């Protein structure tokens, strides 16, 4: 497991409960120390006693020779994180990408980043509705595991599946990635509407029209629409847009209540991926000629070029059109 944040730790716990021996690499020495001494990731996932099969390390060499890697750093740091492990990646090593976003500058998906940094490895994508704390405590969820190699996908799914963690297989990695990247941006919009007190009807409209934007971008990238209608698209969107447990929605809530972006992010230990991915998602949409007005409004909000009232007014005053 590459990444000792809340989600990386939750996945380590899930794999251990499924009977695997897990090496969890963390950049933060305090995380390694806490897991070794107390059996708990107190900085990022307090209150969850980890399975003894989870072994923490700060040495990338400890991941050499393992059967598979799950890469869980924030999307904007995936490239540098993978580069640190390059000397230890064997040919054909399966790497499951668990970060959700579009890389700034290059506008690449995480599978494209992996292909550039570790071209000798085989990629898969894990995405879906899953709050780290709930997964770590063994509460039930289902996710998408996308892998173009069916045999490898089944092996990876079997390695993490358990009574409360159910992976569904698809071969459409682009669809899984597009859903995960866009839903984080849309969650900021839903949070902002909630924080401004615009009501449940506005929330439902943002989720539905946001899903249309997600689908348009995914299909333009080469994804299948039915992938985005599954757990990694619609499922993850519903979860992330519906609870303040979502880091992205919590940022939107603060913005809707009049806080600045800096104030909204103050004290957050974990990364709200949508804040970093929003400019890249919008730039990618512009490159592909895909209309994404909600995501564009989120960018304007994050950059201080608009407020919630102005953004909602602009969305509602767009020319009338058919729904499809």
C-alpha angles and dihedrals in degrees: 000000000000107000131041100210125115096282095044090050092047091052090047089053091048093051091046091051087051088060101263129133105235132201110199114198115201129183092210114078090207090061092052091047094048094050093046095046103033106017089237136098094229096173095057110010109026121180096032117110108214125225112258088239088073109091118188124215141168094201116095089204089069088072093059115114097016121138097242142353127223109204111208108162119125112282095249091054098042095097095053092041093053091046090060090057097043095103090057100047111106121210111274094017111157112235117191111204113216100168118104121212151066118270114247116240098013094047088215128151118238093257089057091050090051092049090055098044101035106019092164093066133085118239134222131166128221116197140144146102104324131136109201096228093051094047092048091052091053098252113155126265141148126221141181121254109193119196129150091211104074096198092050091046092054091049092050093046090051090051094061105024118112142155091285102028116066121180119199115205127231131160095218106100093167091058092050091049096045092052094049094048099047098042091064091058092046091050089062089055092050092047091050092052090048093048091050091051096241094150140242094287091061089047092053092047092051092050093048098044089040089056088054089054091048091051094048093052094044094051090047088055091051101265125139116249092226090060090057090049088061137073097295092054119022094018095053091042093055092050098044093047095047109054137050086223082082108093090212095050090047090056089051091048090055092048090049089053091056102263123138121246090254090053091046092054097041112120095010109137093186129060123257096216094196093066092059097036098047097083091045093047090051094046090050090050090051091050091052095041093242118153110229107163096166093052089045090053090051090054091052090049094050092047093050094244093119143016130224095265093049093045093050091046091053092049093049094047096055116119114281115256143164117281093238 
